[in-house]
Amino acid sequence: MPPTPPRPAALTLFLDFDGTLTHADTLAALASIPYALRSGTRSPASRTPPLPPSQPPTGPPNPPSHSQEPPPFSHFSTTYFSALTAHTAAYHPPAAQRTTPALELAFLASQRGVEDASVRRVEAAGLFQGVRRGDVLSAAERMVRAGEVRVRKGWVEMVRGVGVGEGDRSGEEEGEVEGNKRGAEVYILSVNWSRAWIAAVLDADLRLYLSPSPATTVRDLGVHVVANELRGLDAPAGSCGRLDRWFGAAGGGLWTSADKGRVVREVLGGRRGGWSVYVGDSVGDLEGLLECDVGVCVRDGEMGRGQRELRDGLERVGVRCEWVGGWRGERGEGRRVWWAGGWGEVVESGVLEGGKGRGACGLRVGI
């Protein structure tokens, strides 16, 4: 379960990963790792000498031992979208009649069975069997350097601006970050299949674009990564090919908008006072966006499919979505969210300071 902040936080900031911290979904990039290991090939970026990884691979890649080669990843994605389309068509009420947030959130929660079946298909095929942590770290390094995985600029300055990572972190346990001087807590909250992948992508971005500094990893910054994980990445033979279950064997994995909302409530449940902000880009973020004091939707100049679906869904259920530059200290209260074109607009709006003033973090962050 996610660590509970040890004391009331001035700010609790939740950031989605795929499409929010990155420019696009990265699941296919993650899934390309076992195929590259099986074929003995790498992306073109492998011909470029890599930057030193934060945790070097332990030994040569370990080929999976699954007796039958898995089908191409397109098989899994096509099967998933077909199942989701069928579920959506059979669900009642249909989209046109889901005109309140509660009705839409119930529909999104109902997708758990589709997500569960998709994960089980991947597990049964042994797709990630034999993948080790070093494979994930090396692949993330190559893909970020090659531009195959792109991280939105300005996230590090924003995180540092709210004070994360400034406090005394001596004696902390693995995965538990002590509250910092300004009391801010930042959670990367994702339905992605690997916490190691998320951290490795962001760590590679840190090394590529920032001058050498004491904080060269997400962990150094004091950021919590809340997501699923491939089991056994550190085992000598690599992963068993199964994902962990964030909520336990009975509760299942972190797969839906409802699951994200559950984590948000659990984290904020121990908080008294303070201010919460959620930043996301798709309908999978809807519950988190409505649960926090302020929800911010990431929108590009030319919106992607997920961004358009979120925009249309908000309009249909009667939730206003206004430019964050016009924010004046209001709480969304489940009826209003805001949109931003980049981290610079988020910082300048003042939402991270709970209305203490525009740009109160003292930063100007590039879009």
Secondary structure, DSSP 8 states (H G I E B T S, - for coil): -----SS--SEEEEE-IIIIIBSS--HHHHHHHHHHHHHT---GGGGS-----SS--SSS------SS----HHHHHHHHHHHHHHHHHH-SS-GGG--SHHHHHHHHHTTHHHHHHHHHHHHHHTTTTT--HHHHHHHHHHHHHHTSS-B-TTHHHHHHHTTTT-S--TT--TT-----TT--EEEEE---S-HHHHHHHHHHHHHHHS-S-S--SHHHHT-EEE---BTTTTSTT---S-B--TTHHHH--S-SHHHHHHHHHHHHHT--S-EEEEEE-SGGGHHHHHHSSEEEEE--SS--HHHHHHHHHHHHHT-EEEEGGG--S---TTTEEEEESSHHHHHHHTGGGTTS-TTTT------
